[in-house]
């Protein structure tokens, strides 16, 4: 599967672990865009709904990020992105798929 398909809003695939992994990555990119790049990629209501779909109790196999989503993630805000342990990766995804060339 391509990364473009991974970010497709219409993807309906995978196990619960795969769905949670995808959701957490998407939310992280959306939160970065809104909180740090001053860009809204999705509506606030869609972001809020997606946040409510996060199930921190589901372990994805990435201990560092699983711990982060259990202890730092807050479904009522996107401010948690500021302490994301892999923020550099989120920034790269944002730049590759969402930012406009200068």
Biopython code that builds the backbone (N, CA, C, O; Angstrom):
import numpy as np
from Bio.PDB.StructureBuilder import StructureBuilder

atoms = [
    (1, "UNK", "N", (0.839, -1.174, 0.000)),
    (1, "UNK", "CA", (0.000, 0.000, 0.000)),
    (1, "UNK", "C", (0.886, 1.240, 0.000)),
    (1, "UNK", "O", (1.860, 1.324, 0.747)),
    (2, "UNK", "N", (0.537, 2.187, -0.838)),
    (2, "UNK", "CA", (1.302, 3.432, -0.900)),
    (2, "UNK", "C", (0.943, 4.321, 0.279)),
    (2, "UNK", "O", (-0.100, 4.144, 0.908)),
    (3, "UNK", "N", (1.811, 5.275, 0.572)),
    (3, "UNK", "CA", (1.530, 6.212, 1.658)),
    (3, "UNK", "C", (0.335, 7.087, 1.296)),
    (3, "UNK", "O", (-0.414, 7.504, 2.180)),
    (4, "UNK", "N", (0.148, 7.368, 0.012)),
    (4, "UNK", "CA", (-1.021, 8.132, -0.415)),
    (4, "UNK", "C", (-2.305, 7.390, -0.057)),
    (4, "UNK", "O", (-3.255, 7.995, 0.440)),
    (5, "UNK", "N", (-2.335, 6.083, -0.307)),
    (5, "UNK", "CA", (-3.504, 5.279, 0.048)),
    (5, "UNK", "C", (-3.681, 5.229, 1.560)),
    (5, "UNK", "O", (-4.804, 5.218, 2.063)),
    (6, "UNK", "N", (-2.560, 5.198, 2.282)),
    (6, "UNK", "CA", (-2.593, 5.174, 3.741)),
    (6, "UNK", "C", (-3.302, 6.412, 4.277)),
    (6, "UNK", "O", (-4.060, 6.327, 5.243)),
    (7, "UNK", "N", (-3.055, 7.561, 3.651)),
    (7, "UNK", "CA", (-3.654, 8.802, 4.108)),
    (7, "UNK", "C", (-5.020, 9.071, 3.496)),
    (7, "UNK", "O", (-5.668, 10.057, 3.846)),
    (8, "UNK", "N", (-5.463, 8.220, 2.596)),
    (8, "UNK", "CA", (-6.766, 8.413, 1.980)),
    (8, "UNK", "C", (-7.856, 8.400, 3.046)),
    (8, "UNK", "O", (-7.860, 7.551, 3.937)),
    (9, "UNK", "N", (-8.767, 9.339, 2.944)),
    (9, "UNK", "CA", (-9.865, 9.420, 3.910)),
    (9, "UNK", "C", (-10.853, 8.274, 3.737)),
    (9, "UNK", "O", (-11.685, 8.039, 4.613)),
    (10, "UNK", "N", (-10.774, 7.558, 2.618)),
    (10, "UNK", "CA", (-11.732, 6.500, 2.322)),
    (10, "UNK", "C", (-11.209, 5.090, 2.607)),
    (10, "UNK", "O", (-11.887, 4.112, 2.294)),
    (11, "UNK", "N", (-10.032, 4.972, 3.189)),
    (11, "UNK", "CA", (-9.457, 3.648, 3.442)),
    (11, "UNK", "C", (-10.308, 2.880, 4.446)),
    (11, "UNK", "O", (-10.682, 3.410, 5.492)),
    (12, "UNK", "N", (-10.607, 1.638, 4.120)),
    (12, "UNK", "CA", (-11.383, 0.770, 5.002)),
    (12, "UNK", "C", (-10.668, -0.577, 5.042)),
    (12, "UNK", "O", (-11.117, -1.536, 4.415)),
    (13, "UNK", "N", (-9.595, -0.651, 5.752)),
    (13, "UNK", "CA", (-8.778, -1.852, 5.750)),
    (13, "UNK", "C", (-8.206, -2.085, 7.136)),
    (13, "UNK", "O", (-8.219, -1.194, 7.986)),
    (14, "UNK", "N", (-7.715, -3.263, 7.349)),
    (14, "UNK", "CA", (-6.848, -3.539, 8.474)),
    (14, "UNK", "C", (-7.481, -4.035, 9.748)),
    (14, "UNK", "O", (-8.692, -3.978, 9.960)),
    (15, "UNK", "N", (-6.583, -4.527, 10.588)),
    (15, "UNK", "CA", (-6.943, -4.971, 11.928)),
    (15, "UNK", "C", (-7.139, -3.747, 12.816)),
    (15, "UNK", "O", (-6.855, -2.626, 12.396)),
    (16, "UNK", "N", (-7.617, -3.951, 14.028)),
    (16, "UNK", "CA", (-7.772, -2.834, 14.961)),
    (16, "UNK", "C", (-6.443, -2.139, 15.221)),
    (16, "UNK", "O", (-6.387, -0.914, 15.322)),
    (17, "UNK", "N", (-5.371, -2.924, 15.330)),
    (17, "UNK", "CA", (-4.048, -2.341, 15.554)),
    (17, "UNK", "C", (-3.654, -1.474, 14.369)),
    (17, "UNK", "O", (-3.172, -0.357, 14.557)),
    (18, "UNK", "N", (-3.851, -1.964, 13.157)),
    (18, "UNK", "CA", (-3.516, -1.181, 11.965)),
    (18, "UNK", "C", (-4.373, 0.077, 11.873)),
    (18, "UNK", "O", (-3.872, 1.141, 11.512)),
    (19, "UNK", "N", (-5.650, -0.036, 12.195)),
    (19, "UNK", "CA", (-6.538, 1.125, 12.151)),
    (19, "UNK", "C", (-6.129, 2.163, 13.186)),
    (19, "UNK", "O", (-6.153, 3.361, 12.905)),
    (20, "UNK", "N", (-5.756, 1.717, 14.377)),
    (20, "UNK", "CA", (-5.324, 2.660, 15.411)),
    (20, "UNK", "C", (-4.004, 3.322, 15.034)),
    (20, "UNK", "O", (-3.816, 4.516, 15.269)),
    (21, "UNK", "N", (-3.102, 2.558, 14.456)),
    (21, "UNK", "CA", (-1.825, 3.123, 14.021)),
    (21, "UNK", "C", (-2.070, 4.206, 12.984)),
    (21, "UNK", "O", (-1.525, 5.304, 13.092)),
    (22, "UNK", "N", (-2.869, 3.911, 12.000)),
    (22, "UNK", "CA", (-3.196, 4.866, 10.940)),
    (22, "UNK", "C", (-3.874, 6.103, 11.516)),
    (22, "UNK", "O", (-3.516, 7.228, 11.166)),
    (23, "UNK", "N", (-4.844, 5.903, 12.391)),
    (23, "UNK", "CA", (-5.567, 7.014, 13.000)),
    (23, "UNK", "C", (-4.626, 7.923, 13.783)),
    (23, "UNK", "O", (-4.713, 9.146, 13.679)),
    (24, "UNK", "N", (-3.740, 7.339, 14.557)),
    (24, "UNK", "CA", (-2.806, 8.128, 15.370)),
    (24, "UNK", "C", (-1.842, 8.932, 14.500)),
    (24, "UNK", "O", (-1.510, 10.073, 14.822)),
    (25, "UNK", "N", (-1.401, 8.338, 13.410)),
    (25, "UNK", "CA", (-0.514, 9.070, 12.496)),
    (25, "UNK", "C", (-1.273, 10.214, 11.841)),
    (25, "UNK", "O", (-0.780, 11.342, 11.794)),
    (26, "UNK", "N", (-2.458, 9.933, 11.341)),
    (26, "UNK", "CA", (-3.254, 10.983, 10.707)),
    (26, "UNK", "C", (-3.515, 12.129, 11.679)),
    (26, "UNK", "O", (-3.305, 13.293, 11.337)),
    (27, "UNK", "N", (-3.968, 11.808, 12.878)),
    (27, "UNK", "CA", (-4.256, 12.843, 13.863)),
    (27, "UNK", "C", (-3.017, 13.655, 14.204)),
    (27, "UNK", "O", (-3.095, 14.868, 14.398)),
    (28, "UNK", "N", (-1.890, 12.994, 14.273)),
    (28, "UNK", "CA", (-0.650, 13.692, 14.581)),
    (28, "UNK", "C", (-0.301, 14.696, 13.487)),
    (28, "UNK", "O", (0.111, 15.818, 13.780)),
    (29, "UNK", "N", (-0.465, 14.301, 12.241)),
    (29, "UNK", "CA", (-0.193, 15.221, 11.130)),
    (29, "UNK", "C", (-1.201, 16.374, 11.151)),
    (29, "UNK", "O", (-0.819, 17.531, 10.979)),
    (30, "UNK", "N", (-2.474, 16.067, 11.359)),
    (30, "UNK", "CA", (-3.494, 17.115, 11.405)),
    (30, "UNK", "C", (-3.244, 18.076, 12.563)),
    (30, "UNK", "O", (-3.376, 19.290, 12.408)),
    (31, "UNK", "N", (-2.881, 17.530, 13.728)),
    (31, "UNK", "CA", (-2.606, 18.371, 14.898)),
    (31, "UNK", "C", (-1.384, 19.248, 14.648)),
    (31, "UNK", "O", (-1.388, 20.430, 14.993)),
    (32, "UNK", "N", (-0.344, 18.681, 14.054)),
    (32, "UNK", "CA", (0.844, 19.474, 13.729)),
    (32, "UNK", "C", (0.468, 20.624, 12.794)),
    (32, "UNK", "O", (0.856, 21.770, 13.019)),
    (33, "UNK", "N", (-0.279, 20.310, 11.760)),
    (33, "UNK", "CA", (-0.658, 21.337, 10.785)),
    (33, "UNK", "C", (-1.405, 22.478, 11.475)),
    (33, "UNK", "O", (-1.109, 23.649, 11.237)),
    (34, "UNK", "N", (-2.353, 22.144, 12.311)),
    (34, "UNK", "CA", (-3.186, 23.158, 12.952)),
    (34, "UNK", "C", (-2.433, 23.922, 14.037)),
    (34, "UNK", "O", (-2.453, 25.152, 14.070)),
    (35, "UNK", "N", (-1.775, 23.187, 14.916)),
    (35, "UNK", "CA", (-1.150, 23.804, 16.085)),
    (35, "UNK", "C", (0.189, 24.469, 15.788)),
    (35, "UNK", "O", (0.548, 25.442, 16.451)),
    (36, "UNK", "N", (0.931, 23.967, 14.811)),
    (36, "UNK", "CA", (2.287, 24.454, 14.626)),
    (36, "UNK", "C", (2.531, 25.079, 13.254)),
    (36, "UNK", "O", (3.435, 25.901, 13.104)),
    (37, "UNK", "N", (1.743, 24.702, 12.257)),
    (37, "UNK", "CA", (1.928, 25.279, 10.919)),
    (37, "UNK", "C", (0.803, 26.247, 10.558)),
    (37, "UNK", "O", (0.812, 26.849, 9.484)),
    (38, "UNK", "N", (-0.169, 26.390, 11.467)),
    (38, "UNK", "CA", (-1.288, 27.312, 11.277)),
    (38, "UNK", "C", (-2.066, 27.015, 9.989)),
    (38, "UNK", "O", (-2.437, 27.918, 9.240)),
    (39, "UNK", "N", (-2.300, 25.715, 9.760)),
    (39, "UNK", "CA", (-3.043, 25.256, 8.589)),
    (39, "UNK", "C", (-4.089, 24.260, 9.067)),
    (39, "UNK", "O", (-3.783, 23.371, 9.861)),
    (40, "UNK", "N", (-5.304, 24.401, 8.595)),
    (40, "UNK", "CA", (-6.367, 23.460, 8.957)),
    (40, "UNK", "C", (-6.582, 22.492, 7.791)),
    (40, "UNK", "O", (-7.058, 22.886, 6.727)),
    (41, "UNK", "N", (-6.228, 21.228, 8.002)),
    (41, "UNK", "CA", (-6.372, 20.223, 6.942)),
    (41, "UNK", "C", (-7.746, 19.569, 6.950)),
    (41, "UNK", "O", (-8.216, 19.083, 5.921)),
    (42, "UNK", "N", (-8.387, 19.558, 8.116)),
    (42, "UNK", "CA", (-9.741, 19.006, 8.238)),
    (42, "UNK", "C", (-10.522, 19.926, 9.168)),
    (42, "UNK", "O", (-9.938, 20.771, 9.848)),
    (43, "UNK", "N", (-11.829, 19.762, 9.198)),
    (43, "UNK", "CA", (-12.653, 20.598, 10.070)),
    (43, "UNK", "C", (-12.413, 20.240, 11.539)),
    (43, "UNK", "O", (-11.979, 19.133, 11.860)),
    (44, "UNK", "N", (-12.700, 21.185, 12.408)),
    (44, "UNK", "CA", (-12.564, 20.934, 13.844)),
    (44, "UNK", "C", (-13.453, 19.777, 14.283)),
    (44, "UNK", "O", (-13.047, 18.952, 15.101)),
    (45, "UNK", "N", (-14.660, 19.717, 13.742)),
    (45, "UNK", "CA", (-15.575, 18.651, 14.149)),
    (45, "UNK", "C", (-15.072, 17.272, 13.707)),
    (45, "UNK", "O", (-15.223, 16.292, 14.436)),
    (46, "UNK", "N", (-14.478, 17.199, 12.517)),
    (46, "UNK", "CA", (-13.910, 15.922, 12.048)),
    (46, "UNK", "C", (-12.724, 15.531, 12.925)),
    (46, "UNK", "O", (-12.593, 14.366, 13.299)),
    (47, "UNK", "N", (-11.857, 16.494, 13.257)),
    (47, "UNK", "CA", (-10.722, 16.219, 14.137)),
    (47, "UNK", "C", (-11.212, 15.719, 15.492)),
    (47, "UNK", "O", (-10.701, 14.729, 16.017)),
    (48, "UNK", "N", (-12.201, 16.405, 16.054)),
    (48, "UNK", "CA", (-12.742, 16.000, 17.358)),
    (48, "UNK", "C", (-13.297, 14.583, 17.305)),
    (48, "UNK", "O", (-13.084, 13.796, 18.228)),
    (49, "UNK", "N", (-14.006, 14.253, 16.231)),
    (49, "UNK", "CA", (-14.574, 12.908, 16.103)),
    (49, "UNK", "C", (-13.472, 11.867, 15.986)),
    (49, "UNK", "O", (-13.547, 10.806, 16.606)),
    (50, "UNK", "N", (-12.454, 12.166, 15.198)),
    (50, "UNK", "CA", (-11.347, 11.226, 15.055)),
    (50, "UNK", "C", (-10.637, 11.023, 16.397)),
    (50, "UNK", "O", (-10.240, 9.905, 16.726)),
    (51, "UNK", "N", (-10.479, 12.097, 17.167)),
    (51, "UNK", "CA", (-9.842, 11.976, 18.486)),
    (51, "UNK", "C", (-10.621, 11.033, 19.388)),
    (51, "UNK", "O", (-10.031, 10.264, 20.146)),
    (52, "UNK", "N", (-11.933, 11.088, 19.309)),
    (52, "UNK", "CA", (-12.761, 10.207, 20.128)),
    (52, "UNK", "C", (-12.633, 8.748, 19.710)),
    (52, "UNK", "O", (-12.962, 7.847, 20.481)),
    (53, "UNK", "N", (-12.155, 8.513, 18.487)),
    (53, "UNK", "CA", (-11.968, 7.142, 17.997)),
    (53, "UNK", "C", (-10.651, 6.515, 18.455)),
    (53, "UNK", "O", (-10.446, 5.312, 18.294)),
    (54, "UNK", "N", (-9.757, 7.330, 19.024)),
    (54, "UNK", "CA", (-8.477, 6.803, 19.519)),
    (54, "UNK", "C", (-8.744, 5.938, 20.745)),
    (54, "UNK", "O", (-9.453, 6.336, 21.669)),
    (55, "UNK", "N", (-8.159, 4.750, 20.728)),
    (55, "UNK", "CA", (-8.278, 3.815, 21.849)),
    (55, "UNK", "C", (-6.878, 3.561, 22.393)),
    (55, "UNK", "O", (-6.199, 2.634, 21.954)),
    (56, "UNK", "N", (-6.440, 4.388, 23.356)),
    (56, "UNK", "CA", (-5.070, 4.278, 23.866)),
    (56, "UNK", "C", (-4.738, 2.911, 24.459)),
    (56, "UNK", "O", (-3.568, 2.540, 24.553)),
    (57, "UNK", "N", (-5.743, 2.180, 24.850)),
    (57, "UNK", "CA", (-5.499, 0.852, 25.428)),
    (57, "UNK", "C", (-5.046, -0.173, 24.381)),
    (57, "UNK", "O", (-4.525, -1.231, 24.734)),
    (58, "UNK", "N", (-5.241, 0.136, 23.111)),
    (58, "UNK", "CA", (-4.783, -0.762, 22.050)),
    (58, "UNK", "C", (-3.306, -0.489, 21.793)),
    (58, "UNK", "O", (-2.929, 0.625, 21.429)),
    (59, "UNK", "N", (-2.486, -1.494, 21.980)),
    (59, "UNK", "CA", (-1.056, -1.361, 21.747)),
    (59, "UNK", "C", (-0.747, -1.653, 20.287)),
    (59, "UNK", "O", (-1.254, -2.612, 19.706)),
    (60, "UNK", "N", (0.091, -0.810, 19.711)),
    (60, "UNK", "CA", (0.396, -0.922, 18.285)),
    (60, "UNK", "C", (1.738, -1.579, 18.001)),
    (60, "UNK", "O", (2.065, -1.870, 16.851)),
    (61, "UNK", "N", (2.514, -1.812, 19.055)),
    (61, "UNK", "CA", (3.832, -2.400, 18.869)),
    (61, "UNK", "C", (4.954, -1.383, 18.961)),
    (61, "UNK", "O", (6.129, -1.751, 18.981)),
    (62, "UNK", "N", (4.603, -0.105, 19.016)),
    (62, "UNK", "CA", (5.601, 0.945, 19.186)),
    (62, "UNK", "C", (5.472, 1.423, 20.634)),
    (62, "UNK", "O", (4.619, 2.253, 20.948)),
    (63, "UNK", "N", (6.326, 0.892, 21.507)),
    (63, "UNK", "CA", (6.204, 1.155, 22.942)),
    (63, "UNK", "C", (6.232, 2.641, 23.277)),
    (63, "UNK", "O", (5.465, 3.108, 24.119)),
    (64, "UNK", "N", (7.113, 3.379, 22.618)),
    (64, "UNK", "CA", (7.240, 4.809, 22.903)),
    (64, "UNK", "C", (5.941, 5.548, 22.560)),
    (64, "UNK", "O", (5.453, 6.353, 23.352)),
    (65, "UNK", "N", (5.390, 5.270, 21.380)),
    (65, "UNK", "CA", (4.166, 5.957, 20.978)),
    (65, "UNK", "C", (2.942, 5.431, 21.710)),
    (65, "UNK", "O", (2.016, 6.191, 21.992)),
    (66, "UNK", "N", (2.927, 4.146, 22.021)),
    (66, "UNK", "CA", (1.818, 3.604, 22.813)),
    (66, "UNK", "C", (1.763, 4.300, 24.173)),
    (66, "UNK", "O", (0.690, 4.676, 24.644)),
    (67, "UNK", "N", (2.920, 4.466, 24.792)),
    (67, "UNK", "CA", (2.976, 5.162, 26.087)),
    (67, "UNK", "C", (2.540, 6.616, 25.935)),
    (67, "UNK", "O", (1.798, 7.133, 26.771)),
    (68, "UNK", "N", (2.993, 7.269, 24.883)),
    (68, "UNK", "CA", (2.610, 8.658, 24.634)),
    (68, "UNK", "C", (1.098, 8.787, 24.518)),
    (68, "UNK", "O", (0.505, 9.667, 25.142)),
    (69, "UNK", "N", (0.468, 7.926, 23.732)),
    (69, "UNK", "CA", (-0.980, 8.035, 23.544)),
    (69, "UNK", "C", (-1.749, 7.659, 24.808)),
    (69, "UNK", "O", (-2.881, 8.107, 24.987)),
    (70, "UNK", "N", (-1.170, 6.860, 25.676)),
    (70, "UNK", "CA", (-1.815, 6.536, 26.960)),
    (70, "UNK", "C", (-1.671, 7.675, 27.961)),
    (70, "UNK", "O", (-2.579, 7.905, 28.760)),
    (71, "UNK", "N", (-0.551, 8.390, 27.936)),
    (71, "UNK", "CA", (-0.266, 9.360, 28.997)),
    (71, "UNK", "C", (-0.346, 10.818, 28.566)),
    (71, "UNK", "O", (-0.611, 11.675, 29.410)),
    (72, "UNK", "N", (-0.131, 11.140, 27.295)),
    (72, "UNK", "CA", (-0.076, 12.538, 26.855)),
    (72, "UNK", "C", (-1.230, 12.962, 25.949)),
    (72, "UNK", "O", (-1.608, 14.134, 25.926)),
    (73, "UNK", "N", (-1.785, 12.012, 25.206)),
    (73, "UNK", "CA", (-2.855, 12.334, 24.268)),
    (73, "UNK", "C", (-4.086, 12.824, 25.019)),
    (73, "UNK", "O", (-4.465, 12.261, 26.046)),
    (74, "UNK", "N", (-4.706, 13.878, 24.497)),
    (74, "UNK", "CA", (-5.915, 14.445, 25.085)),
    (74, "UNK", "C", (-6.899, 14.686, 23.947)),
    (74, "UNK", "O", (-6.650, 15.508, 23.066)),
    (75, "UNK", "N", (-8.010, 13.971, 23.969)),
    (75, "UNK", "CA", (-8.965, 14.052, 22.866)),
    (75, "UNK", "C", (-9.663, 15.402, 22.760)),
    (75, "UNK", "O", (-10.362, 15.653, 21.778)),
    (76, "UNK", "N", (-9.491, 16.275, 23.745)),
    (76, "UNK", "CA", (-10.179, 17.566, 23.713)),
    (76, "UNK", "C", (-9.339, 18.695, 23.114)),
    (76, "UNK", "O", (-9.792, 19.838, 23.050)),
    (77, "UNK", "N", (-8.123, 18.380, 22.677)),
    (77, "UNK", "CA", (-7.236, 19.409, 22.133)),
    (77, "UNK", "C", (-6.201, 18.765, 21.217)),
    (77, "UNK", "O", (-6.052, 17.543, 21.196)),
    (78, "UNK", "N", (-5.499, 19.587, 20.471)),
    (78, "UNK", "CA", (-4.398, 19.090, 19.649)),
    (78, "UNK", "C", (-3.048, 19.500, 20.212)),
    (78, "UNK", "O", (-2.009, 19.227, 19.611)),
    (79, "UNK", "N", (-3.064, 20.156, 21.364)),
    (79, "UNK", "CA", (-1.823, 20.657, 21.957)),
    (79, "UNK", "C", (-0.831, 19.544, 22.298)),
    (79, "UNK", "O", (0.363, 19.810, 22.432)),
    (80, "UNK", "N", (-1.293, 18.329, 22.439)),
    (80, "UNK", "CA", (-0.418, 17.193, 22.747)),
    (80, "UNK", "C", (0.665, 17.006, 21.682)),
    (80, "UNK", "O", (1.702, 16.398, 21.946)),
    (81, "UNK", "N", (0.423, 17.526, 20.493)),
    (81, "UNK", "CA", (1.405, 17.347, 19.420)),
    (81, "UNK", "C", (2.747, 17.951, 19.791)),
    (81, "UNK", "O", (3.786, 17.486, 19.322)),
    (82, "UNK", "N", (2.741, 18.972, 20.620)),
    (82, "UNK", "CA", (3.981, 19.651, 21.004)),
    (82, "UNK", "C", (4.941, 18.748, 21.774)),
    (82, "UNK", "O", (6.141, 19.018, 21.817)),
    (83, "UNK", "N", (4.426, 17.684, 22.380)),
    (83, "UNK", "CA", (5.299, 16.757, 23.110)),
    (83, "UNK", "C", (5.369, 15.379, 22.440)),
    (83, "UNK", "O", (5.799, 14.405, 23.057)),
    (84, "UNK", "N", (4.948, 15.308, 21.189)),
    (84, "UNK", "CA", (4.982, 14.040, 20.448)),
    (84, "UNK", "C", (6.425, 13.545, 20.356)),
    (84, "UNK", "O", (7.304, 14.300, 19.942)),
    (85, "UNK", "N", (6.684, 12.286, 20.734)),
    (85, "UNK", "CA", (8.067, 11.791, 20.750)),
    (85, "UNK", "C", (8.704, 11.603, 19.371)),
    (85, "UNK", "O", (9.924, 11.471, 19.275)),
    (86, "UNK", "N", (7.913, 11.588, 18.320)),
    (86, "UNK", "CA", (8.456, 11.450, 16.972)),
    (86, "UNK", "C", (7.997, 12.615, 16.096)),
    (86, "UNK", "O", (7.620, 12.433, 14.939)),
    (87, "UNK", "N", (8.040, 13.800, 16.671)),
    (87, "UNK", "CA", (7.567, 14.986, 15.971)),
    (87, "UNK", "C", (8.300, 15.201, 14.655)),
    (87, "UNK", "O", (7.699, 15.640, 13.675)),
    (88, "UNK", "N", (9.592, 14.896, 14.626)),
    (88, "UNK", "CA", (10.351, 15.072, 13.381)),
    (88, "UNK", "C", (9.752, 14.231, 12.248)),
    (88, "UNK", "O", (9.723, 14.685, 11.104)),
    (89, "UNK", "N", (9.284, 13.037, 12.536)),
    (89, "UNK", "CA", (8.652, 12.196, 11.513)),
    (89, "UNK", "C", (7.314, 12.782, 11.064)),
    (89, "UNK", "O", (6.970, 12.730, 9.883)),
    (90, "UNK", "N", (6.570, 13.335, 12.007)),
    (90, "UNK", "CA", (5.283, 13.950, 11.684)),
    (90, "UNK", "C", (5.504, 15.167, 10.784)),
    (90, "UNK", "O", (4.771, 15.371, 9.816)),
    (91, "UNK", "N", (6.498, 15.955, 11.102)),
    (91, "UNK", "CA", (6.820, 17.133, 10.278)),
    (91, "UNK", "C", (7.171, 16.701, 8.858)),
    (91, "UNK", "O", (6.735, 17.327, 7.892)),
    (92, "UNK", "N", (7.949, 15.646, 8.731)),
    (92, "UNK", "CA", (8.325, 15.162, 7.391)),
    (92, "UNK", "C", (7.100, 14.693, 6.608)),
    (92, "UNK", "O", (6.991, 14.976, 5.415)),
    (93, "UNK", "N", (6.182, 13.985, 7.255)),
    (93, "UNK", "CA", (4.954, 13.563, 6.571)),
    (93, "UNK", "C", (4.136, 14.772, 6.144)),
    (93, "UNK", "O", (3.618, 14.814, 5.028)),
    (94, "UNK", "N", (4.021, 15.742, 7.019)),
    (94, "UNK", "CA", (3.279, 16.957, 6.682)),
    (94, "UNK", "C", (3.904, 17.644, 5.463)),
    (94, "UNK", "O", (3.207, 18.002, 4.513)),
    (95, "UNK", "N", (5.212, 17.819, 5.507)),
    (95, "UNK", "CA", (5.887, 18.494, 4.396)),
    (95, "UNK", "C", (5.726, 17.725, 3.088)),
    (95, "UNK", "O", (5.506, 18.324, 2.035)),
    (96, "UNK", "N", (5.836, 16.407, 3.154)),
    (96, "UNK", "CA", (5.778, 15.590, 1.940)),
    (96, "UNK", "C", (4.383, 15.569, 1.325)),
    (96, "UNK", "O", (4.245, 15.611, 0.102)),
    (97, "UNK", "N", (3.344, 15.505, 2.163)),
    (97, "UNK", "CA", (2.002, 15.278, 1.634)),
    (97, "UNK", "C", (1.067, 16.479, 1.711)),
    (97, "UNK", "O", (0.030, 16.484, 1.048)),
    (98, "UNK", "N", (1.400, 17.486, 2.492)),
    (98, "UNK", "CA", (0.445, 18.559, 2.674)),
    (98, "UNK", "C", (0.968, 19.963, 2.453)),
    (98, "UNK", "O", (0.184, 20.844, 2.101)),
    (99, "UNK", "N", (2.241, 20.214, 2.639)),
    (99, "UNK", "CA", (2.699, 21.598, 2.493)),
    (99, "UNK", "C", (2.946, 21.918, 1.019)),
    (99, "UNK", "O", (3.359, 21.071, 0.228)),
    (100, "UNK", "N", (2.677, 23.156, 0.699)),
    (100, "UNK", "CA", (2.862, 23.618, -0.669)),
    (100, "UNK", "C", (4.320, 24.004, -0.874)),
    (100, "UNK", "O", (4.936, 24.585, 0.020)),
    (101, "UNK", "N", (4.881, 23.689, -2.038)),
    (101, "UNK", "CA", (6.270, 24.096, -2.297)),
    (101, "UNK", "C", (6.402, 25.612, -2.260)),
    (101, "UNK", "O", (5.495, 26.335, -2.672)),
    (102, "UNK", "N", (7.544, 26.087, -1.762)),
    (102, "UNK", "CA", (7.736, 27.531, -1.685)),
    (102, "UNK", "C", (8.150, 28.102, -3.015)),
    (102, "UNK", "O", (8.355, 29.310, -3.131)),
]
sb = StructureBuilder()
sb.init_structure("model")
sb.init_model(0)
sb.init_chain("A")
sb.init_seg("    ")
for serial, (resi, resn, name, xyz) in enumerate(atoms, 1):
    if name == "N":
        sb.init_residue(resn, " ", resi, " ")
    sb.init_atom(name, np.array(xyz, "f"), 0.0, 1.0, " ", f" {name:<3s}", serial, name[0])
structure = sb.get_structure()
